[in-house]
Amino acid sequence: MGLTREFKLTTTFIVALAISSIIVEAKPFPGFSHTLSVKLDARSNAPASGAPRVPVAPGGGAIFPITNYGAKSDGKSDSTMSFQKAWRDACHSNGPAKVLVPAGTFKTGEVIFTGPCTAAPITFEIQGTMLGTEDLSMYSQNQWITIEHVNNVIVTGPGTLDGLGASAWKHKDDSFGGGVKLPVSLVFFKSNNSVAQNFKTVNSKGFHIKVLESDNVIVQNVTIIAPGDSPNTDGVHISRSQNVTVADSKIGTGDDCVSIGAGNTNITVIRVECGPGHGLSVGSLGKWKDETDLRGVTITNCTLTNTKNGARIKSYRQSPSLSASGIVFDDIVMNGVFNPIIIDQNYASSHLKQGSNVKLSDIHFRNIRGVSLSKVAVTLNCSSAFPCQGVELVDINLSSKGAGTSDGVAVRSACQNVKPTFSGKMNPASCLA
């Protein structure tokens, strides 16, 4: 009986010790936080207070090279499943994890990195080159690389995403509200506290980078390139998201360098070099019936060279009713821009006669200077249905260089359905003068 009781006590002690060790093992390892509160890269928009929470991978962590899953770096073999398998194992590991694309050229179709994941943070490191397949039937969601329902993701380089877009641009969608949509190269969908940095994306079929329904995403130090005549190849597009920053990047495409759609809150674009392309755009707004309000956009310390537009806000005619407010363009240099400052609330086909129902208010253009390729350097074309409210222009200095001359040629402003306020240096003169 005593032996039995002693055996039971010993067994109980061993079980308790095992449970205790499991509990200890389950604790987060020292120094790790899912969302460490740290400053951005020194070149980024990093206010001392309220800095975005950026995932930081501590030393160590498991690495999952795609070549361990059969990927071939010959630029021809389909490595799609190798990427998916590497992500699956990384996602379901513990602690920090890295999916590694080593040196070489890897071709894939649609790649979907989905969560939720037990690993955090997860780094997707591209050292080599990824090629997107030319077969459009391989993109069921019109997206090439998608990160969805995963938080704390870092997409980093120094490698390249090559969408091989030239093979697809002939299929571009010119219709209003329908038709063929070309795949976006990289999409963050419902992926919070994430970063895209230090890589190059070239010749996307559709947009290069898209941030959708996400919170606290940073795109920094990326190079985005496509021919100036490539259709719908926006550099970075942001929609229905909040607290998104695009910083310290070089973007030259056939469409908007950065486009900020409806449903966004607190968007910052800082130190972006744009050109060629259609400029830095808020909009298009009001294209789709389910759009929601836009609040808080700051675009600052940027340079645009040989672009179709500069600081632009555009909304569709016959749009649903929504508002866009708190929009600031500040400290912008225009190096040969056709429409340096433009609000166009009558954007779309001419057969749509009704003005836009987007209510624009609290709009600021400040310290904008350089060369206009148009005699009308400031165009404020607001809607008759909802005239723009609270539009301010401060310290505007734009000139048009005449052929064979060294002096700036006079430019002018044009206003419709708006009564803006002007202060500081004003060239061109106020459209109310």
ZIMO-V149900 format. One line per field, one symbol per residue. burial: 1 if it has 24 or more other ideal C-beta (glycine too) atoms within 12 Angstrom, else 0. A space follows every 10 residues. Layout:
BEGIN
burial=???
END
This chain:
BEGIN
burial=0000000000 0000000000 0000000000 0001000001 1001110000 0111111000 1111111010 1010000111 0111111111 1000111111 1101111111 1111101011 1111111111 1111010110 0111111101 1111111011 1111110110 1100000000 1111111111 1111111111 1111111111 1111111111 1111110001 1111111111 1111111111 1111111111 1111111111 1111111111 1111111000 1111101111 1111111111 1111111111 0111111111 1111111111 1111111100 0000111111 1011111111 1111011111 1110111110 1111011111 1000000000 1011111101 1100011101 100
END
